[in-house]
Amino acid sequence: MSFKTTVIRHQNMVEGLFALEPQIDVLVDQIDAALANGNKVLFFGNGGSAADAQHLAAEFVVRYYKQRVPLAAIALTTDTSILTAHGNDYSFDTIFDRQIQALAKPGDIAIGLSTSGNSGNVINGLTVAKDACCWTCAFTGQSGGQLLSQVDSCIQVPSDETARVQEGHIIIGHWLCEALDQRLDAE
């Protein structure tokens, strides 16, 4: 496969993101309101999506472009002791559940990243988050998978190719950071 072919597939995915703007605007509104009320954002996913969850939580807490107050966010993928203890004592399918039970409070935002939309532990985590009265959002690929019908908002990157979906998730995450930075500037 040539570099040009890869870039064209990336370009097609990026062009498809424009249709998601209304959903992203709703997500920005939800996060902005949650943060204003003293709530936080919980990010989680597996593999590359775990790394993306950590990346986005870091952008919230540290900064994106501008100096600003830290935004309350945490990636549930970073504590190896919790992850390995839970995986050993319980199940990998519920690896995010207890963290959400321990950390989530009503009004928080839970964002689960799953390129397929079918990751069992992300599905379970978002279900537990919804039970904890969190607003739930999934970042998925084109089909949305099982998460499509189980969350308050499913943001479906227009691709079935894992790499393109992950690239789309980061673009959306950066878009989200820029919008939140702009809102903070306006206040």
Residue pairs with C-beta under 8 A, 6 or more apart in sequence:
9 159
9 161
9 164
10 164
10 167
12 159
13 157
13 158
13 159
13 161
13 164
13 165
13 167
13 168
14 167
14 168
14 171
16 157
16 158
16 159
17 157
17 158
17 168
17 171
17 172
19 158
20 155
20 156
20 157
20 172
23 153
23 155
24 155
24 172
24 175
24 176
24 179
25 179
26 153
27 137
27 153
27 155
27 176
28 176
28 179
28 180
28 183
30 109
30 135
30 137
30 153
31 41
31 109
31 176
31 180
32 180
32 183
34 40
34 41
34 107
34 108
34 109
34 135
35 41
35 71
35 72
35 180
37 107
38 72
39 72
39 105
39 107
39 108
39 109
40 72
40 73
40 74
40 108
40 109
41 57
41 60
41 71
41 72
41 73
41 74
41 108
41 109
41 110
41 111
42 73
42 74
42 76
42 99
42 100
42 103
42 104
42 108
42 109
42 110
42 111
42 129
42 134
43 53
43 54
43 56
43 57
43 73
43 74
43 75
43 76
43 77
43 111
43 113
44 50
44 53
44 75
44 76
44 77
44 96
44 110
44 111
44 112
44 113
44 122
44 125
45 52
45 53
45 77
45 112
45 113
45 114
45 119
45 122
45 139
46 114
46 119
46 121
46 122
48 115
48 162
48 166
49 113
49 114
49 115
49 119
49 122
49 139
49 166
49 169
50 75
50 77
50 113
51 77
52 113
52 166
52 169
52 170
52 173
53 75
53 76
53 77
53 111
53 113
54 75
54 77
54 78
55 170
55 173
56 73
56 75
56 111
56 170
56 173
56 176
56 177
57 73
57 74
57 75
58 75
59 173
59 174
59 177
60 70
60 71
60 72
60 73
60 177
60 180
61 70
61 71
61 72
61 73
62 70
63 70
64 174
64 177
64 178
64 180
64 181
65 177
65 178
65 181
66 181
66 184
66 185
68 181
68 184
69 184
71 180
74 103
76 96
76 99
76 100
76 103
76 125
77 83
79 99
82 98
82 99
83 95
86 94
86 95
86 98
87 95
90 98
92 120
92 121
93 120
93 121
93 124
94 121
94 124
95 121
95 125
96 112
96 121
96 122
96 124
96 125
96 128
97 121
97 124
97 125
97 128
100 110
100 125
100 128
100 129
100 132
100 134
101 128
101 132
104 110
104 128
104 129
104 132
104 134
105 132
105 133
106 132
106 133
106 134
107 133
107 134
107 135
108 129
108 132
108 134
108 135
109 134
109 135
109 136
109 137
110 125
110 126
110 129
110 130
110 134
110 135
110 136
110 137
111 136
111 137
111 138
111 139
112 119
112 122
112 123
112 125
112 126
112 136
112 137
112 138
112 139
112 147
112 151
113 122
113 138
113 139
113 169
114 122
114 123
114 138
114 139
114 140
114 145
114 147
115 140
115 141
115 162
115 165
115 166
115 169
116 140
116 141
116 143
116 145
117 138
117 140
117 141
117 143
117 144
117 145
117 146
117 147
117 148
117 154
117 156
118 145
118 146
118 147
122 138
122 147
123 146
123 147
123 150
126 136
126 138
126 147
126 150
126 151
127 150
129 136
130 136
130 150
130 151
130 152
135 152
136 150
136 151
136 152
136 153
137 151
137 152
137 153
137 154
137 155
138 144
138 147
138 148
138 150
138 151
138 153
138 154
138 155
139 155
139 157
139 169
139 172
139 173
140 147
140 148
140 154
140 155
140 156
140 157
140 165
141 156
141 157
141 159
141 160
141 161
141 162
141 165
142 156
142 157
142 158
142 159
142 160
142 165
143 156
143 160
144 154
144 156
147 154
148 154
148 156
155 172
157 164
157 165
157 168
157 169
157 172
158 168
159 165
159 168
